[in-house]
Amino acid sequence: MSKPPSKAKEGAAAESPSKLIDEKIKSLDDWRGKTLAHVRALIQQADPAVVEEWKWSIPVWSHDGILCTGETYKAKVKLTFPKGASLKDPAKLFNASLEGNTRRAIDLAEGDALDEAAFKALIRAAAALNAKPAR
């Protein structure tokens, strides 16, 4: 006997990834919410075809694969690029997770300025890398 659909599935529009990201930003009634909203806007400007997802209880932005995630902590907003080690970063935005061979991250603390042009270039580079066929 199959179960009836849950209320969450019936109201799927209310639980869309974009809505969940909106709710996350709203719940962070401080600099972290503003920072997350700002980087979200920059990602959408850099890649209008970006897909917003909600995985691991965090915002995820994808285009042919994950571009980056947006985690929030007490003292920082962390933008993790799963393939960051393969991206050129001439502006040296990556400042965390530098020791591994794959991931790279940008940690933003309260008051930190983000080079918007360089960040958008990084998003576009991540999308281009995802679009390359696997070898």
N, CA, C and O atoms as a GROMACS GRO file, in nm:
protein
  540
    1MET      N    1   0.084  -0.118   0.000
    1MET     CA    2   0.000   0.000   0.000
    1MET      C    3   0.089   0.124   0.000
    1MET      O    4   0.175   0.139   0.086
    2SER      N    5   0.068   0.212  -0.095
    2SER     CA    6   0.154   0.331  -0.104
    2SER      C    7   0.107   0.438  -0.007
    2SER      O    8  -0.011   0.447   0.027
    3LYS      N    9   0.203   0.519   0.035
    3LYS     CA   10   0.173   0.628   0.127
    3LYS      C   11   0.113   0.745   0.050
    3LYS      O   12   0.145   0.764  -0.068
    4PRO      N   13   0.027   0.822   0.113
    4PRO     CA   14  -0.019   0.944   0.047
    4PRO      C   15   0.096   1.044   0.040
    4PRO      O   16   0.187   1.040   0.123
    5PRO      N   17   0.094   1.133  -0.061
    5PRO     CA   18   0.204   1.230  -0.070
    5PRO      C   19   0.207   1.318   0.054
    5PRO      O   20   0.104   1.353   0.111
    6SER      N   21   0.328   1.353   0.095
    6SER     CA   22   0.342   1.439   0.212
    6SER      C   23   0.301   1.581   0.175
    6SER      O   24   0.296   1.618   0.058
    7LYS      N   25   0.272   1.658   0.276
    7LYS     CA   26   0.235   1.799   0.254
    7LYS      C   27   0.349   1.873   0.184
    7LYS      O   28   0.325   1.960   0.101
    8ALA      N   29   0.473   1.837   0.219
    8ALA     CA   30   0.588   1.904   0.156
    8ALA      C   31   0.588   1.880   0.006
    8ALA      O   32   0.618   1.972  -0.070
    9LYS      N   33   0.554   1.759  -0.038
    9LYS     CA   34   0.553   1.731  -0.181
    9LYS      C   35   0.436   1.798  -0.249
    9LYS      O   36   0.448   1.844  -0.362
   10GLU      N   37   0.322   1.805  -0.180
   10GLU     CA   38   0.206   1.872  -0.238
   10GLU      C   39   0.236   2.020  -0.257
   10GLU      O   40   0.193   2.080  -0.357
   11GLY      N   41   0.308   2.080  -0.164
   11GLY     CA   42   0.341   2.222  -0.172
   11GLY      C   43   0.482   2.240  -0.222
   11GLY      O   44   0.557   2.322  -0.168
   12ALA      N   45   0.520   2.167  -0.325
   12ALA     CA   46   0.658   2.169  -0.374
   12ALA      C   47   0.704   2.309  -0.411
   12ALA      O   48   0.821   2.342  -0.392
   13ALA      N   49   0.614   2.393  -0.462
   13ALA     CA   50   0.654   2.529  -0.500
   13ALA      C   51   0.706   2.605  -0.378
   13ALA      O   52   0.799   2.684  -0.390
   14ALA      N   53   0.646   2.582  -0.262
   14ALA     CA   54   0.690   2.648  -0.140
   14ALA      C   55   0.826   2.597  -0.095
   14ALA      O   56   0.896   2.665  -0.020
   15GLU      N   57   0.862   2.479  -0.139
   15GLU     CA   58   0.989   2.418  -0.099
   15GLU      C   59   1.092   2.420  -0.211
   15GLU      O   60   1.187   2.342  -0.208
   16SER      N   61   1.074   2.506  -0.310
   16SER     CA   62   1.170   2.512  -0.420
   16SER      C   63   1.305   2.556  -0.365
   16SER      O   64   1.312   2.626  -0.264
   17PRO      N   65   1.413   2.515  -0.430
   17PRO     CA   66   1.546   2.557  -0.384
   17PRO      C   67   1.559   2.709  -0.372
   17PRO      O   68   1.616   2.759  -0.275
   18SER      N   69   1.507   2.783  -0.469
   18SER     CA   70   1.518   2.929  -0.462
   18SER      C   71   1.444   2.984  -0.341
   18SER      O   72   1.491   3.077  -0.276
   19LYS      N   73   1.329   2.926  -0.310
   19LYS     CA   74   1.251   2.968  -0.193
   19LYS      C   75   1.328   2.935  -0.065
   19LYS      O   76   1.331   3.015   0.029
   20LEU      N   77   1.390   2.818  -0.061
   20LEU     CA   78   1.469   2.780   0.057
   20LEU      C   79   1.589   2.872   0.076
   20LEU      O   80   1.625   2.906   0.189
   21ILE      N   81   1.650   2.914  -0.034
   21ILE     CA   82   1.761   3.009  -0.025
   21ILE      C   83   1.710   3.143   0.023
   21ILE      O   84   1.773   3.208   0.107
   22ASP      N   85   1.595   3.187  -0.029
   22ASP     CA   86   1.533   3.311   0.019
   22ASP      C   87   1.512   3.305   0.170
   22ASP      O   88   1.544   3.399   0.242
   23GLU      N   89   1.458   3.192   0.216
   23GLU     CA   90   1.430   3.175   0.360
   23GLU      C   91   1.558   3.175   0.441
   23GLU      O   92   1.562   3.231   0.550
   24LYS      N   93   1.664   3.112   0.389
   24LYS     CA   94   1.793   3.110   0.458
   24LYS      C   95   1.846   3.252   0.473
   24LYS      O   96   1.892   3.290   0.581
   25ILE      N   97   1.842   3.329   0.366
   25ILE     CA   98   1.891   3.467   0.369
   25ILE      C   99   1.810   3.548   0.470
   25ILE      O  100   1.867   3.624   0.548
   26LYS      N  101   1.680   3.532   0.467
   26LYS     CA  102   1.592   3.606   0.558
   26LYS      C  103   1.619   3.568   0.704
   26LYS      O  104   1.611   3.652   0.793
   27SER      N  105   1.650   3.440   0.728
   27SER     CA  106   1.674   3.393   0.865
   27SER      C  107   1.805   3.448   0.921
   27SER      O  108   1.823   3.455   1.043
   28LEU      N  109   1.896   3.488   0.833
   28LEU     CA  110   2.025   3.544   0.875
   28LEU      C  111   2.010   3.695   0.879
   28LEU      O  112   2.050   3.765   0.786
   29ASP      N  113   1.953   3.745   0.984
   29ASP     CA  114   1.920   3.887   0.995
   29ASP      C  115   2.042   3.968   1.038
   29ASP      O  116   2.036   4.046   1.133
   30ASP      N  117   2.152   3.949   0.965
   30ASP     CA  118   2.275   4.022   0.996
   30ASP      C  119   2.359   4.030   0.869
   30ASP      O  120   2.308   4.009   0.759
   31TRP      N  121   2.486   4.060   0.883
   31TRP     CA  122   2.576   4.077   0.770
   31TRP      C  123   2.586   3.950   0.686
   31TRP      O  124   2.609   3.959   0.565
   32ARG      N  125   2.570   3.832   0.747
   32ARG     CA  126   2.581   3.706   0.672
   32ARG      C  127   2.469   3.693   0.569
   32ARG      O  128   2.493   3.647   0.457
   33GLY      N  129   2.348   3.731   0.605
   33GLY     CA  130   2.236   3.727   0.511
   33GLY      C  131   2.259   3.824   0.396
   33GLY      O  132   2.233   3.790   0.280
   34LYS      N  133   2.307   3.942   0.428
   34LYS     CA  134   2.335   4.042   0.323
   34LYS      C  135   2.447   3.992   0.231
   34LYS      O  136   2.440   4.010   0.109
   35THR      N  137   2.549   3.931   0.290
   35THR     CA  138   2.661   3.880   0.210
   35THR      C  139   2.614   3.767   0.119
   35THR      O  140   2.648   3.763   0.001
   36LEU      N  141   2.536   3.673   0.174
   36LEU     CA  142   2.486   3.562   0.095
   36LEU      C  143   2.396   3.612  -0.018
   36LEU      O  144   2.404   3.562  -0.131
   37ALA      N  145   2.312   3.709   0.011
   37ALA     CA  146   2.225   3.767  -0.092
   37ALA      C  147   2.309   3.835  -0.201
   37ALA      O  148   2.277   3.826  -0.319
   38HIS      N  149   2.414   3.903  -0.160
   38HIS     CA  150   2.500   3.974  -0.255
   38HIS      C  151   2.572   3.876  -0.348
   38HIS      O  152   2.572   3.895  -0.469
   39VAL      N  153   2.633   3.771  -0.292
   39VAL     CA  154   2.703   3.676  -0.377
   39VAL      C  155   2.605   3.601  -0.467
   39VAL      O  156   2.638   3.567  -0.581
   40ARG      N  157   2.485   3.575  -0.416
   40ARG     CA  158   2.382   3.510  -0.498
   40ARG      C  159   2.352   3.597  -0.620
   40ARG      O  160   2.345   3.546  -0.732
   41ALA      N  161   2.335   3.726  -0.600
   41ALA     CA  162   2.308   3.818  -0.712
   41ALA      C  163   2.425   3.821  -0.810
   41ALA      O  164   2.404   3.823  -0.932
   42LEU      N  165   2.546   3.820  -0.759
   42LEU     CA  166   2.664   3.820  -0.847
   42LEU      C  167   2.671   3.692  -0.930
   42LEU      O  168   2.705   3.696  -1.048
   43ILE      N  169   2.639   3.579  -0.868
   43ILE     CA  170   2.639   3.451  -0.939
   43ILE      C  171   2.536   3.455  -1.051
   43ILE      O  172   2.564   3.412  -1.163
   44GLN      N  173   2.417   3.506  -1.022
   44GLN     CA  174   2.311   3.513  -1.122
   44GLN      C  175   2.347   3.609  -1.235
   44GLN      O  176   2.310   3.585  -1.350
   45GLN      N  177   2.418   3.717  -1.203
   45GLN     CA  178   2.462   3.810  -1.307
   45GLN      C  179   2.570   3.746  -1.394
   45GLN      O  180   2.571   3.763  -1.515
   46ALA      N  181   2.661   3.673  -1.331
   46ALA     CA  182   2.772   3.613  -1.404
   46ALA      C  183   2.726   3.500  -1.495
   46ALA      O  184   2.780   3.480  -1.603
   47ASP      N  185   2.623   3.426  -1.450
   47ASP     CA  186   2.575   3.311  -1.526
   47ASP      C  187   2.423   3.308  -1.518
   47ASP      O  188   2.366   3.244  -1.429
   48PRO      N  189   2.356   3.376  -1.611
   48PRO     CA  190   2.209   3.380  -1.608
   48PRO      C  191   2.144   3.241  -1.620
   48PRO      O  192   2.026   3.226  -1.588
   49ALA      N  193   2.218   3.141  -1.666
   49ALA     CA  194   2.163   3.005  -1.677
   49ALA      C  195   2.189   2.922  -1.552
   49ALA      O  196   2.162   2.801  -1.552
   50VAL      N  197   2.240   2.983  -1.447
   50VAL     CA  198   2.270   2.910  -1.324
   50VAL      C  199   2.141   2.850  -1.266
   50VAL      O  200   2.033   2.908  -1.276
   51VAL      N  201   2.155   2.733  -1.207
   51VAL     CA  202   2.043   2.664  -1.143
   51VAL      C  203   2.068   2.667  -0.993
   51VAL      O  204   2.175   2.628  -0.945
   52GLU      N  205   1.968   2.713  -0.920
   52GLU     CA  206   1.978   2.713  -0.774
   52GLU      C  207   1.929   2.579  -0.721
   52GLU      O  208   1.824   2.529  -0.762
   53GLU      N  209   2.006   2.523  -0.630
   53GLU     CA  210   1.970   2.396  -0.568
   53GLU      C  211   1.985   2.409  -0.417
   53GLU      O  212   2.046   2.503  -0.367
   54TRP      N  213   1.927   2.313  -0.347
   54TRP     CA  214   1.938   2.308  -0.202
   54TRP      C  215   1.984   2.167  -0.167
   54TRP      O  216   1.906   2.072  -0.174
   55LYS      N  217   2.112   2.154  -0.130
   55LYS     CA  218   2.169   2.023  -0.097
   55LYS      C  219   2.244   2.036   0.035
   55LYS      O  220   2.303   2.140   0.064
   56TRP      N  221   2.241   1.932   0.111
   56TRP     CA  222   2.314   1.930   0.238
   56TRP      C  223   2.272   2.045   0.328
   56TRP      O  224   2.351   2.092   0.412
   57SER      N  225   2.147   2.092   0.311
   57SER     CA  226   2.092   2.204   0.388
   57SER      C  227   2.165   2.336   0.363
   57SER      O  228   2.170   2.422   0.451
   58ILE      N  229   2.221   2.350   0.244
   58ILE     CA  230   2.289   2.475   0.207
   58ILE      C  231   2.256   2.511   0.062
   58ILE      O  232   2.221   2.424  -0.017
   59PRO      N  233   2.268   2.641   0.028
   59PRO     CA  234   2.250   2.682  -0.111
   59PRO      C  235   2.362   2.627  -0.200
   59PRO      O  236   2.479   2.624  -0.162
   60VAL      N  237   2.322   2.585  -0.320
   60VAL     CA  238   2.416   2.533  -0.418
   60VAL      C  239   2.381   2.596  -0.552
   60VAL      O  240   2.264   2.601  -0.590
   61TRP      N  241   2.481   2.643  -0.624
   61TRP     CA  242   2.460   2.700  -0.757
   61TRP      C  243   2.529   2.610  -0.857
   61TRP      O  244   2.647   2.578  -0.844
   62SER      N  245   2.453   2.569  -0.960
   62SER     CA  246   2.504   2.473  -1.057
   62SER      C  247   2.482   2.519  -1.200
   62SER      O  248   2.392   2.598  -1.229
   63HIS      N  249   2.567   2.468  -1.287
   63HIS     CA  250   2.554   2.482  -1.432
   63HIS      C  251   2.637   2.369  -1.490
   63HIS      O  252   2.760   2.377  -1.492
   64ASP      N  253   2.572   2.265  -1.536
   64ASP     CA  254   2.641   2.143  -1.583
   64ASP      C  255   2.726   2.082  -1.472
   64ASP      O  256   2.829   2.020  -1.499
   65GLY      N  257   2.684   2.098  -1.350
   65GLY     CA  258   2.757   2.053  -1.231
   65GLY      C  259   2.766   2.168  -1.132
   65GLY      O  260   2.732   2.282  -1.165
   66ILE      N  261   2.810   2.139  -1.014
   66ILE     CA  262   2.814   2.242  -0.910
   66ILE      C  263   2.922   2.346  -0.941
   66ILE      O  264   3.037   2.312  -0.972
   67LEU      N  265   2.882   2.473  -0.934
   67LEU     CA  266   2.977   2.584  -0.944
   67LEU      C  267   3.034   2.614  -0.806
   67LEU      O  268   3.155   2.616  -0.786
   68CYS      N  269   2.942   2.639  -0.711
   68CYS     CA  270   2.985   2.665  -0.574
   68CYS      C  271   2.869   2.645  -0.478
   68CYS      O  272   2.752   2.643  -0.517
   69THR      N  273   2.905   2.632  -0.351
   69THR     CA  274   2.807   2.623  -0.243
   69THR      C  275   2.823   2.747  -0.157
   69THR      O  276   2.926   2.814  -0.160
   70GLY      N  277   2.719   2.778  -0.081
   70GLY     CA  278   2.722   2.894   0.007
   70GLY      C  279   2.689   2.856   0.150
   70GLY      O  280   2.572   2.848   0.188
   71GLU      N  281   2.791   2.832   0.229
   71GLU     CA  282   2.771   2.794   0.368
   71GLU      C  283   2.785   2.916   0.458
   71GLU      O  284   2.866   3.005   0.431
   72THR      N  285   2.706   2.918   0.564
   72THR     CA  286   2.716   3.029   0.659
   72THR      C  287   2.754   2.976   0.796
   72THR      O  288   2.699   2.877   0.844
   73TYR      N  289   2.848   3.043   0.855
   73TYR     CA  290   2.896   3.012   0.990
   73TYR      C  291   2.886   3.138   1.073
   73TYR      O  292   2.854   3.245   1.022
   74LYS      N  293   2.913   3.126   1.201
   74LYS     CA  294   2.901   3.241   1.291
   74LYS      C  295   2.988   3.359   1.246
   74LYS      O  296   2.945   3.474   1.251
   75ALA      N  297   3.109   3.329   1.202
   75ALA     CA  298   3.203   3.436   1.171
   75ALA      C  299   3.237   3.449   1.022
   75ALA      O  300   3.323   3.529   0.985
   76LYS      N  301   3.170   3.370   0.936
   76LYS     CA  302   3.205   3.380   0.794
   76LYS      C  303   3.096   3.322   0.706
   76LYS      O  304   3.011   3.244   0.749
   77VAL      N  305   3.101   3.363   0.580
   77VAL     CA  306   3.026   3.300   0.472
   77VAL      C  307   3.131   3.233   0.386
   77VAL      O  308   3.226   3.297   0.342
   78LYS      N  309   3.115   3.103   0.363
   78LYS     CA  310   3.214   3.024   0.288
   78LYS      C  311   3.154   2.985   0.154
   78LYS      O  312   3.048   2.922   0.147
   79LEU      N  313   3.223   3.021   0.047
   79LEU     CA  314   3.184   2.985  -0.089
   79LEU      C  315   3.283   2.880  -0.137
   79LEU      O  316   3.399   2.911  -0.165
   80THR      N  317   3.237   2.756  -0.147
   80THR     CA  318   3.325   2.645  -0.183
   80THR      C  319   3.303   2.607  -0.329
   80THR      O  320   3.191   2.582  -0.372
   81PHE      N  321   3.411   2.602  -0.403
   81PHE     CA  322   3.411   2.561  -0.544
   81PHE      C  323   3.468   2.420  -0.550
   81PHE      O  324   3.587   2.401  -0.526
   82PRO      N  325   3.384   2.320  -0.580
   82PRO     CA  326   3.433   2.181  -0.579
   82PRO      C  327   3.549   2.154  -0.675
   82PRO      O  328   3.631   2.066  -0.649
   83LYS      N  329   3.558   2.230  -0.784
   83LYS     CA  330   3.668   2.213  -0.880
   83LYS      C  331   3.761   2.335  -0.878
   83LYS      O  332   3.828   2.364  -0.977
   84GLY      N  333   3.764   2.404  -0.767
   84GLY     CA  334   3.838   2.529  -0.757
   84GLY      C  335   3.986   2.520  -0.787
   84GLY      O  336   4.044   2.614  -0.840
   85ALA      N  337   4.048   2.407  -0.755
   85ALA     CA  338   4.191   2.392  -0.780
   85ALA      C  339   4.223   2.394  -0.930
   85ALA      O  340   4.337   2.418  -0.968
   86SER      N  341   4.123   2.368  -1.013
   86SER     CA  342   4.143   2.367  -1.158
   86SER      C  343   4.114   2.503  -1.221
   86SER      O  344   4.125   2.518  -1.343
   87LEU      N  345   4.076   2.601  -1.140
   87LEU     CA  346   4.041   2.733  -1.191
   87LEU      C  347   4.156   2.831  -1.171
   87LEU      O  348   4.223   2.829  -1.068
   88LYS      N  349   4.177   2.916  -1.271
   88LYS     CA  350   4.275   3.023  -1.257
   88LYS      C  351   4.212   3.128  -1.165
   88LYS      O  352   4.095   3.162  -1.179
   89ASP      N  353   4.292   3.179  -1.073
   89ASP     CA  354   4.244   3.278  -0.976
   89ASP      C  355   4.345   3.393  -0.967
   89ASP      O  356   4.410   3.411  -0.864
   90PRO      N  357   4.356   3.471  -1.075
   90PRO     CA  358   4.457   3.577  -1.076
   90PRO      C  359   4.435   3.683  -0.967
   90PRO      O  360   4.531   3.746  -0.923
   91ALA      N  361   4.310   3.703  -0.924
   91ALA     CA  362   4.282   3.803  -0.821
   91ALA      C  363   4.303   3.746  -0.680
   91ALA      O  364   4.286   3.817  -0.581
   92LYS      N  365   4.339   3.617  -0.672
   92LYS     CA  366   4.365   3.552  -0.543
   92LYS      C  367   4.244   3.561  -0.449
   92LYS      O  368   4.258   3.594  -0.332
   93LEU      N  369   4.124   3.531  -0.504
   93LEU     CA  370   4.004   3.529  -0.422
   93LEU      C  371   4.002   3.410  -0.328
   93LEU      O  372   3.954   3.420  -0.214
   94PHE      N  373   4.053   3.296  -0.374
   94PHE     CA  374   4.053   3.177  -0.290
   94PHE      C  375   4.145   3.200  -0.171
   94PHE      O  376   4.263   3.233  -0.186
   95ASN      N  377   4.089   3.183  -0.052
   95ASN     CA  378   4.167   3.204   0.070
   95ASN      C  379   4.146   3.093   0.172
   95ASN      O  380   4.188   3.105   0.287
   96ALA      N  381   4.080   2.984   0.131
   96ALA     CA  382   4.054   2.872   0.221
   96ALA      C  383   4.052   2.743   0.141
   96ALA      O  384   4.035   2.744   0.019
   97SER      N  385   4.068   2.632   0.212
   97SER     CA  386   4.072   2.498   0.148
   97SER      C  387   4.178   2.494   0.038
   97SER      O  388   4.156   2.436  -0.068
   98LEU      N  389   4.291   2.554   0.064
   98LEU     CA  390   4.397   2.565  -0.036
   98LEU      C  391   4.488   2.443  -0.040
   98LEU      O  392   4.565   2.426  -0.134
   99GLU      N  393   4.479   2.358   0.061
   99GLU     CA  394   4.573   2.247   0.071
   99GLU      C  395   4.537   2.127  -0.014
   99GLU      O  396   4.624   2.044  -0.043
  100GLY      N  397   4.412   2.114  -0.056
  100GLY     CA  398   4.369   1.997  -0.132
  100GLY      C  399   4.399   2.008  -0.281
  100GLY      O  400   4.443   2.113  -0.329
  101ASN      N  401   4.374   1.901  -0.351
  101ASN     CA  402   4.398   1.897  -0.495
  101ASN      C  403   4.274   1.930  -0.577
  101ASN      O  404   4.281   1.939  -0.700
  102THR      N  405   4.159   1.949  -0.512
  102THR     CA  406   4.036   1.967  -0.586
  102THR      C  407   3.962   2.095  -0.548
  102THR      O  408   3.944   2.184  -0.631
  103ARG      N  409   3.919   2.104  -0.424
  103ARG     CA  410   3.836   2.216  -0.380
  103ARG      C  411   3.918   2.341  -0.350
  103ARG      O  412   4.038   2.335  -0.319
  104ARG      N  413   3.849   2.454  -0.359
  104ARG     CA  414   3.900   2.582  -0.312
  104ARG      C  415   3.780   2.658  -0.257
  104ARG      O  416   3.666   2.635  -0.299
  105ALA      N  417   3.806   2.749  -0.165
  105ALA     CA  418   3.696   2.826  -0.106
  105ALA      C  419   3.734   2.971  -0.086
  105ALA      O  420   3.852   3.007  -0.082
  106ILE      N  421   3.632   3.052  -0.075
  106ILE     CA  422   3.646   3.193  -0.041
  106ILE      C  423   3.573   3.212   0.090
  106ILE      O  424   3.452   3.193   0.098
  107ASP      N  425   3.646   3.250   0.194
  107ASP     CA  426   3.586   3.281   0.323
  107ASP      C  427   3.569   3.432   0.332
  107ASP      O  428   3.665   3.508   0.316
  108LEU      N  429   3.447   3.474   0.358
  108LEU     CA  430   3.417   3.616   0.372
  108LEU      C  431   3.375   3.642   0.517
  108LEU      O  432   3.277   3.585   0.565
  109ALA      N  433   3.448   3.728   0.584
  109ALA     CA  434   3.413   3.769   0.720
  109ALA      C  435   3.339   3.902   0.714
  109ALA      O  436   3.335   3.967   0.609
  110GLU      N  437   3.281   3.940   0.824
  110GLU     CA  438   3.207   4.066   0.829
  110GLU      C  439   3.297   4.181   0.785
  110GLU      O  440   3.409   4.196   0.835
  111GLY      N  441   3.249   4.262   0.693
  111GLY     CA  442   3.324   4.378   0.646
  111GLY      C  443   3.418   4.349   0.531
  111GLY      O  444   3.473   4.443   0.472
  112ASP      N  445   3.439   4.223   0.496
  112ASP     CA  446   3.527   4.191   0.384
  112ASP      C  447   3.466   4.239   0.252
  112ASP      O  448   3.346   4.224   0.229
  113ALA      N  449   3.551   4.296   0.168
  113ALA     CA  450   3.508   4.337   0.035
  113ALA      C  451   3.539   4.223  -0.062
  113ALA      O  452   3.641   4.155  -0.049
  114LEU      N  453   3.451   4.203  -0.158
  114LEU     CA  454   3.471   4.101  -0.260
  114LEU      C  455   3.490   4.170  -0.394
  114LEU      O  456   3.410   4.255  -0.433
  115ASP      N  457   3.596   4.135  -0.462
  115ASP     CA  458   3.621   4.189  -0.596
  115ASP      C  459   3.515   4.129  -0.688
  115ASP      O  460   3.526   4.015  -0.732
  116GLU      N  461   3.411   4.207  -0.717
  116GLU     CA  462   3.294   4.158  -0.790
  116GLU      C  463   3.329   4.109  -0.930
  116GLU      O  464   3.282   4.004  -0.973
  117ALA      N  465   3.410   4.184  -1.001
  117ALA     CA  466   3.447   4.145  -1.138
  117ALA      C  467   3.525   4.014  -1.136
  117ALA      O  468   3.500   3.926  -1.219
  118ALA      N  469   3.618   4.001  -1.044
  118ALA     CA  470   3.698   3.878  -1.035
  118ALA      C  471   3.610   3.760  -0.993
  118ALA      O  472   3.629   3.649  -1.042
  119PHE      N  473   3.514   3.784  -0.902
  119PHE     CA  474   3.424   3.676  -0.858
  119PHE      C  475   3.337   3.629  -0.974
  119PHE      O  476   3.318   3.509  -0.994
  120LYS      N  477   3.283   3.724  -1.051
  120LYS     CA  478   3.201   3.686  -1.167
  120LYS      C  479   3.284   3.607  -1.269
  120LYS      O  480   3.236   3.511  -1.329
  121ALA      N  481   3.408   3.648  -1.288
  121ALA     CA  482   3.498   3.575  -1.380
  121ALA      C  483   3.521   3.434  -1.330
  121ALA      O  484   3.528   3.340  -1.409
  122LEU      N  485   3.534   3.417  -1.200
  122LEU     CA  486   3.553   3.285  -1.140
  122LEU      C  487   3.429   3.197  -1.162
  122LEU      O  488   3.441   3.078  -1.192
  123ILE      N  489   3.311   3.255  -1.147
  123ILE     CA  490   3.186   3.181  -1.171
  123ILE      C  491   3.179   3.138  -1.318
  123ILE      O  492   3.146   3.023  -1.348
  124ARG      N  493   3.210   3.229  -1.408
  124ARG     CA  494   3.206   3.194  -1.551
  124ARG      C  495   3.309   3.086  -1.584
  124ARG      O  496   3.283   2.998  -1.666
  125ALA      N  497   3.425   3.094  -1.521
  125ALA     CA  498   3.529   2.993  -1.544
  125ALA      C  499   3.485   2.857  -1.490
  125ALA      O  500   3.512   2.754  -1.552
  126ALA      N  501   3.417   2.856  -1.377
  126ALA     CA  502   3.367   2.730  -1.320
  126ALA      C  503   3.262   2.669  -1.412
  126ALA      O  504   3.260   2.547  -1.431
  127ALA      N  505   3.175   2.753  -1.469
  127ALA     CA  506   3.073   2.703  -1.562
  127ALA      C  507   3.139   2.648  -1.689
  127ALA      O  508   3.096   2.544  -1.741
  128ALA      N  509   3.242   2.716  -1.738
  128ALA     CA  510   3.312   2.669  -1.859
  128ALA      C  511   3.382   2.536  -1.830
  128ALA      O  512   3.383   2.447  -1.915
  129LEU      N  513   3.441   2.524  -1.713
  129LEU     CA  514   3.507   2.399  -1.676
  129LEU      C  515   3.405   2.285  -1.668
  129LEU      O  516   3.433   2.174  -1.715
  130ASN      N  517   3.290   2.310  -1.610
  130ASN     CA  518   3.185   2.207  -1.602
  130ASN      C  519   3.136   2.167  -1.740
  130ASN      O  520   3.096   2.052  -1.760
  131ALA      N  521   3.137   2.259  -1.835
  131ALA     CA  522   3.086   2.231  -1.969
  131ALA      C  523   3.182   2.147  -2.052
  131ALA      O  524   3.142   2.088  -2.152
  132LYS      N  525   3.309   2.141  -2.010
  132LYS     CA  526   3.407   2.060  -2.085
  132LYS      C  527   3.373   1.913  -2.070
  132LYS      O  528   3.337   1.868  -1.961
  133PRO      N  529   3.385   1.837  -2.179
  133PRO     CA  530   3.360   1.692  -2.168
  133PRO      C  531   3.464   1.626  -2.078
  133PRO      O  532   3.580   1.666  -2.076
  134ALA      N  533   3.421   1.525  -2.005
  134ALA     CA  534   3.513   1.451  -1.918
  134ALA      C  535   3.614   1.376  -2.005
  134ALA      O  536   3.581   1.328  -2.114
  135ARG      N  537   3.734   1.366  -1.955
  135ARG     CA  538   3.840   1.298  -2.032
  135ARG      C  539   3.839   1.151  -2.001
  135ARG      O  540   3.921   1.076  -2.056
   0.00000   0.00000   0.00000
